[in-house]
Amino acid sequence: MNLTGKTALVTGSTSGIGLGVASSLAMAGAQVILNGFGEVEQAKRHIAALGLEPGYHPADLGDPAQIDDLMRYVEQRYGGVDILVNNAGIQHVAPVHAFPQEKWNAIVAINLSSVFHTSRLALPMMRRRNWGRIINVASVHGLVASKDKAAYVAAKHGVVGLTKTVALETARTPITCNAICPGWVLTPLVQQQIDQRIAAGVDAQQARDDLLAEKQPSQEFVTPQQLGELVLFLCGDAAVQVRGAAWNIDGGWLAQ
């Protein structure tokens, strides 16, 4: 895979899945633009060591005005975006009757609405460049539900539906739109759920094993590197007719 000359924006990319995807894109030669909080300088050094010096914008994806600033930055500094990977996400676990309204609003804003806003602003750039890839990191929870995750499940189902709509609207163009739907990936969000079990008195290894055993038959976490390789495939010529897919990569979760 050679993405030299392509510009890739990955949201939520200073750690976890986003950094893994950004790393794969950088190794393929793309100009990568990072976004997110956390270990920003460390992430920038990591990507620079793999390829070109990365761009970076600190936009909070829960704020449409900051998304506008992010996309203006991409256009003004890099001339536009060829590959958009919508990865930013947050989580909160609680039953519906006790789910805080502010958490619902924040999760929907970041996990779903930001995908709409970045896509609507990226599409004109891609049409001008006559090529584009929009890849939305949904979740296996975009295809099935789990209890106590109402906002996350609703938002990720919305991402899958939005992906299909954009794919239909771009079906006769060189722009494709697809979603990838990971199962358990050992990200900070998933580690929080393991930590909750540890805090309840469960041994650390047992907490990890129990989490996997509930859903993921492979008993292994999906890795950010594996997700990055799938993103590269979706950017390539072999995936030109992959449009509107919700590609689960979940250790057998959905096979049950």
C-alpha positions as CSV (number, residue, x, y, z in Angstrom):
1,M,0.0,0.0,0.0
2,N,1.4,3.4,-1.1
3,L,-0.5,6.4,0.1
4,T,2.3,8.9,-0.7
5,G,0.6,12.2,-1.6
6,K,-2.5,11.5,0.3
7,T,-3.6,13.5,3.4
8,A,-5.3,11.6,6.3
9,L,-7.1,13.1,9.2
10,V,-7.7,10.7,12.1
11,T,-9.8,12.0,15.0
12,G,-9.1,10.9,18.5
13,S,-5.7,9.8,17.5
14,T,-3.3,10.5,20.3
15,S,-3.6,7.0,21.8
16,G,-5.4,3.7,21.4
17,I,-7.2,2.8,18.1
18,G,-6.7,6.2,16.6
19,L,-2.9,6.2,17.1
20,G,-2.7,2.7,15.7
21,V,-4.6,3.7,12.6
22,A,-2.6,6.8,12.2
23,S,0.6,4.8,12.5
24,S,-0.5,2.4,9.7
25,L,-1.4,5.4,7.4
26,A,2.0,7.1,8.2
27,M,3.9,3.9,7.4
28,A,2.1,3.8,4.0
29,G,3.3,7.3,3.2
30,A,0.3,9.4,4.0
31,Q,0.5,12.9,5.5
32,V,-1.2,12.3,8.9
33,I,-3.1,14.9,10.9
34,L,-3.6,14.0,14.5
35,N,-6.5,15.2,16.8
36,G,-7.2,14.6,20.4
37,F,-6.1,15.0,24.0
38,G,-3.6,13.2,26.2
39,E,0.0,12.5,25.2
40,V,0.0,14.8,22.2
41,E,3.8,15.3,21.9
42,Q,4.5,11.6,22.4
43,A,2.0,10.8,19.7
44,K,3.5,13.4,17.3
45,R,7.0,12.0,17.9
46,H,5.8,8.5,17.2
47,I,4.2,9.4,13.9
48,A,7.1,11.6,12.8
49,A,9.5,8.6,13.3
50,L,7.3,6.6,10.9
51,G,7.1,9.1,8.1
52,L,6.3,12.7,7.6
53,E,6.0,15.3,10.5
54,P,2.3,15.1,11.4
55,G,-0.2,17.9,11.6
56,Y,-2.2,18.4,14.8
57,H,-5.3,20.2,15.8
58,P,-6.8,20.1,19.4
59,A,-10.5,20.4,18.4
60,D,-13.0,19.1,20.9
61,L,-15.2,16.9,18.7
62,G,-18.2,17.6,20.9
63,D,-18.3,21.2,19.6
64,P,-19.3,21.8,16.0
65,A,-17.5,25.2,16.0
66,Q,-14.2,23.5,16.8
67,I,-14.9,20.9,14.2
68,D,-15.2,23.8,11.7
69,D,-11.9,25.1,12.8
70,L,-10.3,21.7,12.5
71,M,-11.5,21.2,8.9
72,R,-10.4,24.8,7.9
73,Y,-7.0,24.0,9.3
74,V,-6.8,20.8,7.2
75,E,-7.9,22.7,4.0
76,Q,-5.7,25.8,4.5
77,R,-2.5,23.9,5.6
78,Y,-2.8,20.8,3.5
79,G,-5.2,21.7,0.7
80,G,-7.8,19.3,1.8
81,V,-8.3,15.8,3.1
82,D,-8.2,12.5,1.1
83,I,-8.7,10.0,4.0
84,L,-11.0,10.8,6.9
85,V,-11.0,8.3,9.8
86,N,-13.7,9.2,12.4
87,N,-12.5,7.5,15.5
88,A,-13.1,9.9,18.4
89,G,-15.3,8.5,21.1
90,I,-16.3,8.5,24.8
91,Q,-18.2,6.0,26.9
92,H,-20.4,6.0,30.1
93,V,-22.0,2.9,31.6
94,A,-25.3,3.1,33.5
95,P,-28.8,1.8,33.1
96,V,-31.3,3.9,31.1
97,H,-33.3,5.1,34.1
98,A,-30.1,6.3,35.8
99,F,-28.2,7.6,32.7
100,P,-27.2,11.2,33.2
101,Q,-28.6,13.5,30.6
102,E,-25.3,15.4,30.2
103,K,-23.5,12.1,29.5
104,W,-26.1,11.1,26.9
105,N,-25.7,14.5,25.1
106,A,-21.9,14.3,25.2
107,I,-21.7,10.7,23.9
108,V,-24.1,11.5,21.0
109,A,-22.2,14.7,20.2
110,I,-18.8,13.1,20.1
111,N,-19.6,9.6,18.9
112,L,-22.2,10.4,16.3
113,S,-22.7,14.1,15.5
114,S,-19.0,14.7,15.0
115,V,-19.0,12.0,12.3
116,F,-21.7,14.0,10.4
117,H,-19.9,17.3,10.8
118,T,-16.5,16.1,9.7
119,S,-18.0,14.2,6.8
120,R,-20.1,17.1,5.5
121,L,-17.1,19.3,5.5
122,A,-14.7,16.7,4.0
123,L,-16.9,15.6,1.2
124,P,-16.5,18.8,-0.9
125,M,-12.8,18.6,-0.6
126,M,-12.8,15.0,-1.7
127,R,-15.1,15.8,-4.6
128,R,-12.6,18.5,-5.8
129,R,-9.7,16.0,-5.5
130,N,-11.8,13.3,-7.2
131,W,-10.9,10.7,-4.6
132,G,-11.7,10.0,-1.0
133,R,-12.1,7.5,1.7
134,I,-14.3,8.0,4.8
135,I,-13.8,5.3,7.3
136,N,-15.9,5.5,10.5
137,V,-14.8,3.6,13.5
138,A,-18.1,2.4,14.8
139,S,-18.2,-0.7,17.1
140,V,-19.7,-4.1,17.3
141,H,-22.2,-2.1,19.4
142,G,-23.2,-0.4,16.2
143,L,-24.7,-3.8,15.2
144,V,-25.8,-5.4,18.5
145,A,-26.6,-4.0,21.9
146,S,-25.4,-4.5,25.5
147,K,-27.1,-3.4,28.6
148,D,-26.1,-0.2,30.5
149,K,-24.6,1.4,27.3
150,A,-27.7,3.1,25.8
151,A,-26.0,6.2,24.5
152,Y,-23.0,4.4,23.1
153,V,-25.1,1.7,21.4
154,A,-27.5,4.3,20.0
155,A,-24.7,6.5,18.7
156,K,-22.8,3.7,17.1
157,H,-26.0,2.3,15.5
158,G,-26.4,5.9,14.1
159,V,-22.8,5.9,12.8
160,V,-23.5,2.7,10.8
161,G,-26.7,4.2,9.4
162,L,-24.9,7.4,8.5
163,T,-22.2,5.4,6.8
164,K,-24.7,3.7,4.6
165,T,-26.3,7.0,3.6
166,V,-23.0,8.6,2.7
167,A,-22.0,5.5,0.7
168,L,-25.2,5.8,-1.4
169,E,-24.7,9.5,-2.0
170,T,-21.2,8.8,-3.2
171,A,-21.8,5.5,-5.0
172,R,-21.0,6.9,-8.5
173,T,-17.9,8.7,-7.4
174,P,-14.3,7.7,-6.5
175,I,-15.2,8.4,-2.9
176,T,-16.1,5.4,-0.6
177,C,-17.6,5.4,2.9
178,N,-17.4,2.4,5.2
179,A,-17.5,1.6,8.9
180,I,-15.4,-0.8,10.9
181,C,-16.9,-2.4,13.9
182,P,-14.3,-3.6,16.5
183,G,-15.1,-5.9,19.4
184,W,-13.0,-5.5,22.5
185,V,-9.8,-3.5,21.9
186,L,-7.7,-2.8,25.0
187,T,-8.1,1.0,24.8
188,P,-8.4,3.4,27.8
189,L,-12.2,3.1,27.5
190,V,-12.1,-0.7,27.8
191,Q,-9.5,-0.5,30.6
192,Q,-11.9,1.6,32.6
193,Q,-14.4,-1.3,32.5
194,I,-11.7,-3.8,33.6
195,D,-10.7,-1.4,36.4
196,Q,-14.3,-1.2,37.6
197,R,-14.2,-5.0,38.1
198,I,-10.9,-4.8,39.9
199,A,-12.3,-2.2,42.2
200,A,-15.1,-4.6,43.0
201,G,-12.5,-7.1,44.2
202,V,-11.8,-9.2,41.1
203,D,-8.2,-10.1,40.4
204,A,-6.7,-8.1,37.5
205,Q,-6.2,-11.1,35.1
206,Q,-9.6,-12.5,36.0
207,A,-11.2,-9.2,35.3
208,R,-9.6,-9.2,31.9
209,D,-10.6,-12.8,31.2
210,D,-14.1,-12.3,32.4
211,L,-14.7,-9.3,30.2
212,L,-13.5,-11.2,27.1
213,A,-15.4,-14.3,28.0
214,E,-18.7,-12.5,28.1
215,K,-18.6,-11.5,24.4
216,Q,-15.5,-12.4,22.5
217,P,-15.0,-16.1,21.7
218,S,-11.4,-15.7,20.6
219,Q,-10.6,-14.7,24.2
220,E,-8.1,-12.2,22.7
221,F,-8.3,-8.4,22.2
222,V,-8.4,-6.9,18.7
223,T,-5.3,-4.8,18.3
224,P,-5.1,-1.2,17.0
225,Q,-2.5,-2.5,14.5
226,Q,-5.1,-5.0,13.1
227,L,-7.6,-2.1,12.7
228,G,-4.9,0.0,11.0
229,E,-4.3,-2.8,8.5
230,L,-8.1,-3.0,7.8
231,V,-8.2,0.8,7.2
232,L,-5.3,0.4,4.7
233,F,-7.3,-2.3,2.8
234,L,-10.3,0.0,2.6
235,C,-8.1,2.7,1.2
236,G,-6.8,0.4,-1.6
237,D,-8.0,-0.4,-5.1
238,A,-9.2,-3.9,-4.0
239,A,-11.9,-2.1,-1.8
240,V,-13.3,0.2,-4.5
241,Q,-16.6,-1.6,-4.5
242,V,-16.7,-2.0,-0.7
243,R,-19.3,0.7,-0.1
244,G,-21.5,1.1,3.0
245,A,-20.1,-1.9,4.7
246,A,-20.1,-2.3,8.5
247,W,-17.1,-4.6,8.8
248,N,-17.0,-6.4,12.1
249,I,-13.6,-7.3,13.5
250,D,-14.6,-8.8,16.8
251,G,-13.1,-12.2,17.6
252,G,-16.3,-14.0,16.8
253,W,-18.6,-11.7,18.8
254,L,-21.3,-11.5,16.1
255,A,-21.0,-15.2,15.1
256,Q,-22.7,-16.3,18.3
